[in-house]
Amino acid sequence: MSQDSLEKGYANRIVSASGGDLQPGPHEDVQAKKAIANPAPLGLAAFALTTFVLSIINVGGLGIHEPNLVVALAFGYGGLVQLLAGMWEMAIGNTFGATALSSYGGFWLSFAIVFTPAFNIVESYTDKATGVSTFSNVFAIYLWGWFIFTTLLMLLTLRSTIAFASLFIVLDMAFLCLALAEQNAGAGNAATAGALAKAGGSFGLAAAFLAWYNMFAGIADKNNFWFAVPVSHLPWSEKAKAAKRH
């Protein structure tokens, strides 16, 4: 087989950026490999459901304000399952998907550890003599770190699809609002902290539904659904520019 034939065969396996594949740029088609199923929808689903529950709590839905319930999801689904999906992304050669899913799986596992009483993390920041807690301050640092990480990932999605980029933009805003909420709580600004926490919860809900949308786009095809799920590409993406040339 000639070099030209080999290159043409490889080119035929390249597909456009896709949120359903957690690929921010042109990439080799997973289905063409026939070696492993696309793990991105599983990771997106695990992220979406866990984020949805925590965000409902952050906005004070049904009068619930404590994150106890989400700990179980953070360990089992958002944490373990998403981490596994990230490892499978690594197996198919998707560096972005492996980094994102594994990291957010680690986020949920660490979140669960923080709020598990047996680890005594929250209580350790309470002064036994005065009863004053500095936990909000240190938790703000934790959230600022995730805001920075998410910003870097978000920048890598800005040449992909609207749904894919939007997921990381609103997730970034969620981390920003929640970090500011904890910082204000630590400074004693309870009203501002509450408003920012609700804003963070609202952005979190948007992120959850966008993650579900990308998940659905990654699973739906002509074999199980009536039509392809719309995943409009951003005007400056490779796909959009190619469409303009034709």
N, C-alpha and C positions, 0 to 999 in steps of 0.2 A: 504494500500500500504506500502511495506517495506521501510526501510531507504535506502537500496541499490537501489531500484527502483527509489526513489525520486532523489538520487544523480546521477543515470544514466540519468534520464530525464533532469536534470539540465545541465549535461555535454554535452548532445546533442544540447543544445541551445547556447553553447559557440563557438564563431568563432574567427578567427585570427585577428591580427591587420590590420586596414584598414584606408587609407587616406580618402576614400569615406564616412566613418563613423566618421572620426576624432577621432579614437580610436587608441592610440599608443601601446596597448597590447591586449591580448585575452579578449573578452568581450561577454556579452549576446547578442544574435542576436535580433536586433530591430524588425525584421519581425515576430519573434516567439512570441513577446508580443502582436501583433495585436492591440495595443492601440493607437499608434501614428506613423505617417510616419517618416522616417529618416530626421531630419532637417539639417544635415550637408551639403548636396549639396546646399541648399538654402544659407546658410551662406558663403560657399566657393564661390558661384557665385557672391554674393554681394561684397565680398572682392576682387575677381578677377577683376571685371569690374571697380571698383573705383580705384584700384591700377594701372590697365592698363592705364587709362586716366591720372592719376597724373604722371605716369612714362614716358608717351609720352611727357608730358610737361617738365619733368626734363631733358630729353635728347634733348630737343629743337626741337621736331618734328614739321614740317610745320611752323617753325619759331615762335612757341608759347612759351612764357617763364613765363607767369603769371598764377597762379593757380585758377583764378576766376571761370572757368567752372566747376572744380571738386568740388566746394563748394556745388552745388546742389546735386550731387551724394553722397557726404560725409554726407549730412543731410539725404537724403531720402533712399538711397540704401545701401551704405557701412555702414552707421550709424544705422538708424532705423531698416531696415530689418535684418541686421546682428545681432543686439542686440536681436531682437525677436527670431532669430534662436538659439542664445545662451541660451535664457530662455527655449526654447523647448528642447534643449540638456539637460538642468537641469531636465526637466520633465521625460526624459527617463533614467536618472541616469548616464549620461556621464559627469563626472567632468571635464575632459580635454577639451572636446568640449565646455562645458558651459563656462569655464574660457577663452578659446581662442577666441571664437566667440563674447562673451559679451565684452571682453576687447578690441578687435579690432573694434567692433562696437562703443565702447566708444572712441577709438582713432579717428575714422573718425568724430564722432560728435564734439569732442574737436577741431580737425583740422578745421572743418567748422566754428566753433565759433571764432577761432583765426583769420580767414581770412574774417570774416563778418564785414564790416565797422561799423555797428551799435554798435558792442561791443567795438570798439576803442582800441583794444589790440595792434595791430601793431603800430599805431600812438602814443600810450602812451609811447613807448620806444624811441621816438625822442625828443631830446633836442630842445625846441622852440627857444632858443637863438642862438645856433650854427647850428642847423639842422642835427646834428650827431645822428645816430640811433644805439642803442645797441640791437636791436631786434634779430639779428643773434646770438648773444652770448646766450641770454636766450632761443631761439628756439633750439640751440644746446643742452642745458641741457634737454629740453623736449625730443629730439630725442635720447639722451644718455639713458634716462630712458626707452624708448621703446626698445632700443637695449638690455639692461640688461634683461628686461622681456622676449623678444623674445629668447634670449640665453637660459634662463631657460626652456622655452617650447621646444626649439630645442633639448635640452639634453634628454627630455622625449620621443622624437620620434626616437632615435637612435637604437631602437630594433624593429622597425616596417617595413614599406616598403620603397623602394628606392624613390618612388614618394612623399610619405608623408614626409620623413625626408628631402628630397631635397627642398621641399617647405619652410620649416622653416630655412634651412641653407642659402638659397639665400635671404630670407626675412631678416634674421639677417645681412647679408652682405649689404643689401640695407640700413637698418637703420644705420649701421656703417659708410658707405660712406656718407650718407646724414648728419649725425651728424658732421663728420669731415669737410664736405663742409661748413656747417653753422659756425663752429668754425674758419675755415680759412677765411670765408667772414668777420667775426667779427674782425679778425686780419688784414684785409686789403689785404689778399692774393687772389686777384680776380681770377687769372689764375688757381691757384690750386683749389680754391673753385668751379670754373666752371667745371673742369675736374672731381672732386669728385662727383659733382651733376649729371653729365652724367653717371658716373659709378654706382651711386645709382639708377638712372633711368633704367639702363640696368639690374641691379639685380632685380629691381622692376618689369620690364617686364617679366623676367624669373619666378618670384614669381606668377605673374598673370596667366601665362600660366600653371604653375604647379598646381595652385589652380583650374583652369578650368579642368585640366586633372583629378585631384582627384574628382572633382564634377561629371564629366562624369562617372568615375568608380563607383561612389556611386549610380548613377541612372540607368546605362545600365544593362540590364539583358536579359535573353532569350526571354522575352515577347516583348521587344522593340528594340533589337539590335541583330546582327548576331553572335556575340561572346563576351566572357567576356573580358573586358579591362585588359591588362597585368598590374599587380601591384606586381612586383617581390619583395620578402622579402629580407631584408638584411641578409648576411650569418650567423650572430650571433643572429638573431631573433628566437623566439620560434618556428615559423612555419618552418623556414629553418632547425633548429636542429632536429625537429620532422621528417622532410622529410629524413634527413641523417640517422636517426635511422631505418627507414623503407627501 
